[in-house]
């Protein structure tokens, strides 16, 4: 049956084009977290001061990072959104209130306005959404949409330690690369990642 269908593809130009589109779609949708993740991960120790974490993340130019315990296992996420949420609630003493600019600029609030006793573990989002390297791109997009988040932490299944980050931009970059090869295939994946555009 499969051989007969292949012959039909060869003999029928429109069907042949659909066969090629299906192959490209399968190729795109077979990508997994390990294929598209950013492998350079900035990790924040849970006991680190918020001052130190803000400086470190500002230097790294990132808007969020996994929080790890003493064994390097991911236990939370510290994001610029979390930081600004606490600033607006006056939980960071002396921090200036004003219009939000970019999320990265949130870390630029003068660190001497932060109480030295504030610890990362008090500000982080607990129970982060984590995935393993083999999680397919379609599932990554669905998880982001369901949780209304823009990044997923990729962990090593055995050690539970972070090995990468997948962001909405990583997914869209994969879609853009596929778009050059086959627009119809890219449209399928682009629609799945659309909620976070």
Secondary structure, DSSP 8 states (H G I E B T S, - for coil): -HHHHHHHHHH-HHHHHHHHHHHHHHHHHT-BHHHHSB----EEETTSBHHHHHHHHHHHT-SEEEEE-TTSBEEEEEEHHHHHHHHHTT-STT--------SGGGGGS-GGGS-TT-BHHHHSEES--EEETT-BHHHHHHHHHHHT-SEEEEE-TTT-BEEEEEEHHHHHHHHHHHHHH-HHHHHHHHHHTGGG-
